[in-house]
């Protein structure tokens, strides 16, 4: 009896050790991370005689909350997911029409250091990834945002589009990213099934997308190019100039160089639209330059951009319009996660152009816009 009890005891210990080891191994091979940004700033902006003083979210960084995770599948293969949604901490609401969703990114896929990564779901377009890589500091947020980001939000977020047609993100997409270890080369391609309409619906190609990017990074130098095209909706017969009916094309070229004491970046952007009902197409194109200079515990950001409009651009400006933007700002880093920021910007408009500032009053033709941001940002 004593021998049997001893054997049973050791057997139980062995089984317990195996279960514990298996559980520890599973935990070691899987990880889930909660991350986010909370950013609120005070904006004061003026267009002509109209002034707006407001407390806005995402003037320094985009406020968001997300969940991402990976699982080791063996053989160098990993499963991954990414769910990310916008926040409006100034009002306590979510970023997706006031409710919390995962409209910023919602993907699942497989990856391997040898053959790259496959993603399925809603993701950033390849051309937009190049734009944000070289568009300078504060590319997409606040009064200091890149001029082409302001133009995109003004035109593509019109009521006729409900925020669904732009060059920023694509839904129902399949993407492939090159492996990271390719001698400095990087790139991705993406296609989207669009709105997934039936072939006889009159809108079978609505919002279908194809695009890609390619870049090279070596030491302080980084260069890249991105292109994408999204189909419009032929079934819609009365669009505004850049509406859901328009075929949209986005071409971006960029470069940056780290000189040690400062970083210099610049790029060229062309946005084209061609309404599916046959009305006149339009285009806006131009360039931007920026620099980031470490100063004390933070950094000084200086940017300039210029854009010209042609063709049917009545939703934003008259053909021949021109907008120029200057901005300067400083970010004071309390820590790696918390910072204070301040920035000022000025947009000038000519020949009917009406570009404004993010967070300020709507732009007015041939009228300049001036704005100031003061805020705090915390990442977790």
ABEGO torsion letter per residue (X at the ends): XAAAAAAAAAAAAAAAAAAAAAAAAAAAABBBBBBEBBBBBBBBBBBEABBBBBBBBGAABBBBBBBBBBBBAEGGBBBBBBBBBBBBAAAGBBABGGBBBAAABBBBBBBBAAAEBBBBEBBBBAAAAAAAAAAEBGAABEAABBAAAAAAAAAAABAAAGGABBAABBBGBBBBBBBABAGGBBEBBBBBAEAGBBAAAGAAABGBBBBBBBBBBBEABBBBBBBBBBBBBAABABBBABBAABBBBBBBBBBBBBAGABBBBBBBBBBBBBBAAGBBBBBBBEBBBBBBBBBEABBBBBBBBBBBBBEBAAAABBBGBBBBBBBBBBBBBABAABBBBBBBBBBBBBGGBABBBBGBBBBBBGBBBBBBBBBBBBBX
